[in-house]
Amino acid sequence: MTKDVLLALADEASISEKNMAAEDQKDETPESQSDSDASAVATAPEPAEMGRKGLLGRKVGMTQVFDEDGTVVPVTVIEAGPCTVLLSRSAERDGYDAIQVGYRDKPRRLASRSVRGQVVKLDSKRAKKRSHAGVEMVAKADCEPQRFVREFRGETKARVGQKITVAVFEGCDAVDVIGVSKGRGTAGVMKRHGFSGQRASHGVKKVHRHQGGTGMCQSPGRLFKGKKMAGRFGNERSTMRNLRLVDIDSDRNLLVVRGAVPGPNGGYVVVRQTNKVKRSGGVGTPTTKKKGAK
């Protein structure tokens, strides 16, 4: 599959998503909001400034591109952002500095009232009592409920309501991509851990793919925790570090990174500026084998 096909798929996915969101909001009225609470909603069109840059997105698929010298580079296309800043945490109030961002709008009919109240000001008895008591209301993003919400720790100048786009990665050489690997159900030790299994000779009686003996001596007389055995394979948080950032498409909100990314096509991922120490070959440079290694 070529890069142009993946870009076309990303365009079609974004168009269909916008159409579905428009249909869901036709018969829905906006949440009630008084004029006195309008000041609690913060909107800021200027780009956000972050310490360690981060963004939410979803995996589109893999393709390949060619370098200037004609070398084939396997890449993964990620549709990242735009993300809305939903909440800002401070060390004085919460004990740490962070921002909470959301990705992709969720129809209000699928969101509970508590989830809607996190992004827009709702009229309630408790809110009225707090306003009469002079309690300062927390700023709201004034947007739709979000499907994918995560926090990025660290000092930042981003304010609630700001939009973060792929432009935040301008100047970055490599990124870390966090996702959930594909779930493969219950698997044996050969598939899950790469065990070689038992011998294929006639002496082995129908246990060619078994693990073998796991017992220990009288001391300690037990198995240590973490023993590699059969069990659930996949469906775990996985981080691919120091992936070279090949291209940024601000018009389509796409990131092109070198290598594979955990999870299926369409799965949600977190993209962050890498904090890994640079290697001798530079950021994102693949490790080369030693001379004579097989």
N, C-alpha and C positions, 0 to 999 in steps of 0.2 A: 504494500500500500504506500503510495507516494505522499509527500508532504502536502501537495495541493488537495488531495482527496481528504486528508485529515483536517485541513483548514476548512474545507467545504462542510465536513461533518460538524465541526465546531460552530460554524455559522448557522447551520440548520437547527442545531440543538438550542442555540441562544434565541433564534426566532420563535421556535415552538414554545420555549419557556416563557417568552414575553406574551405570546398569544394566550397561553393558559392562565397567566397571571391576570391579564386584562379581562378574560371571561369570568374569573372568580370574583373580581371586584366590581362587576357590573351591578349586581343586585345587593351589594353591601354598602352601607353608609359608613363614613369615617367615624372614628371614635370621638366621643364628645370631649371638648377641650375649651375651657373658659379663657377669657382674655387675660385674667390675672395669672393664669398658669402658662401663658405663652412665653414668658421670659425664661421659664425653666427649660425650654427646648432650644438647644444650641445648634446652629447651622454654620458651617465654615467651608466655603468653596476652595480655599487655598490648600495646597497639598500638605500632607502630614509629614512631620519630621520624626524619625524613629532612631533609637540607638542601634540595636541589632534589628535590621529590617526583617519583616515577616508579612506573609499574605496567605489567605486561604484560597483553595481552588479545587478543581477536580481533574482527574487524568483523562485525556482524550484518546491517546493511543501512541504507538511507536511507529517510527519511520526512519529514513536515513537521509542524510545530506552529504554534500561533498565539500571538502576544504578547497582552498585556493590551489593546492598542489594535487588535487584529485583524489585525496584519501577519503574513503567512505567512513562516515561517522554515524553510529547508531544513536538516535536521539528519541526522547519522549516529549510529546506536546502536552502542556498543562494549561488549562483555561483558568487563569488566576484573577480573582477580583472581578469587578470592583467590590471592595468590602467596606462596610459601614462600621464606624466606631460606635459601639452601643453603650459602653461604660468606661469610666476612667477611675482607676484606683490610685490612692496616694498613701504614702508611708504614714502620714499623720492620722488618717482615718481608718485605713485597712491594714496597716503594718507593712505594706510593700507597694511598690510602684508597678503598675501594669495597665494595659488597656484591653478591653474585651471587644472583639470584632465579630461580625457575622457575615455569612456568605449565602447568597440565593434567597429570594423572598419565598415565604411560605404563605399559602392562602389562609386568611383569617378563620375560615370555617374549620381548618385543621389545627388551629392553635387555641389553647386554653386561655382563659381570661388572665391568669397569672403570667403567661408568656407574652400576651399582648401588652400587659402592664409594664413589662420591662423595656419596651421600645416606644411607647406612647403614653401620655398622661391620661388616666382614666378617672372619672368622677366616682368617688366612693365615700362612705361615711368616715372611714379612717383618714382618708386624704383631707377631707374638710376639717376634721378635728385637728389634724396636724398643722394645717394652714392657719386656722384660728389661733392656735397656740404659738404661732410665730416660728415654727420649725421650717428651715430652708429645705425646699424640695430638691431632689436629685435631678440633674438635667437628663432629659430623654432625647433619644436620637430622632424621634418623630418619623419612623419608617415602618415598613411592614415587618412582621415576625420573620426571623431568619431560620433557615434549615440547619446550618452548620455554624456553631459558635465556639470560639476558642479564645484563650487569653495569651497575650504576649507580655512577659515580664520585662521590666527595665524602664528607665526614665525615658519619657517621650513628650513631645510638645503637641501631640495630636489631641484634639478636643472631641467631645461627643457630637456626633452628627457628621463628622468629616468622612470623605470617601478616600479610600486607599486603593490605588491602581498599580499596575505593573511598572509604572514609571518610577516607583520607589526603589527598584532594583537597578536603576541606572548607575553604572560604575562598579557593580558587583561582578567578581570573576567567577565565584562558585557559590552554590547554595546547598542546604540540607533539606531533603524532602522526607516528610514523615507521613506514613499511611498505615493502613491495616492490610496485611497480606491476605491472599486468597485462602479461604477455608477449604481444606481437603478432607475433612472428616477424620474418622479413626483410621490410623495407618500403622503398619508394622514397622519394625526397626530398620528394615532394609530401605524402605521409602522415606521414613522420617529422619533417620540418622545416617543412612548410607552404610549400614553394616553389610558385610560380604555374605552373611548367612552360613549355613552348614555346608559340608562337602556334598558334591553332586554324585557321589558313588553309591553303589547298591547297599553299602553298610548303613547308610542313613535312612531310617524308616519314616518317610513322609513328613519330615521336619526340616526340609531343605531351607526354608525361609524363616525358621524360628531363631530366637535370640540365643538360645543355649543356656548354659548354667549361669546363675547369678549369685549362688550361695557363697558365703565367706567362711572362714575358719571359726573355731569355737570362740575366738576373740577377734573381732568384737561381737560376732554372733548375730549380726544384723546387716541390713543394707544401708548405705549412706544415702542421705537425701540428694536428689538430683541425678539419680541413676538413670541412664538412657534406656528407656523402654518404649513399648508401643503405647500409643495414645493419640490424642487429638493433634492434628497436624495443620498448621496455618492458623488464620484468623487471629493474628497477634500483631500488636503494634511493632512496626519496623521502620528504621531510619536509614536512609541511604545518604551517606555523608560525602561532602566535597565533590558534588557533581558540577562539572563545568557548565556555565551558562553560555549557550551557543548563540541564542538570538532572543530578542524581545520585540513583540509585535503589539504596540500600544493601541492600534486601531481595533484589533480583535481581542485584546486582553489575553494574549498567549505568551507563554514562556516555553522556550525550547532548551532542554537540558540534555547533556550527554549521558547515555546509559539508561538503565531500567529504573522504574519507580514501583514500589510495592502497591499491590491492589489491582482490581480489575479496571477495565475501561469504564469511566464514569464514576469511579470511587473518589471520595473526598480525600484531599491531601493538605498538609501544611507545609508551606515553603518558607524557609528561613535562611538568612545570610549565614554562611558557614562560619563556625568558630574554630575550625580545625587548623592546626599549625601548618604553615606552608611547607611543602616538600621541596626537595632540591630542584625538581623539574618545574615547579610552579604550581599554582592552585589548579586543581582539576586535571592534572597530568596523570594518566594511568601508570600504574607500577610496571616497570619492565623487568623481565626475567634476567637472572644472572647468566653469564656466559657459561654454556655447557649444561644448563638446567633443561630438563625434559619438559 
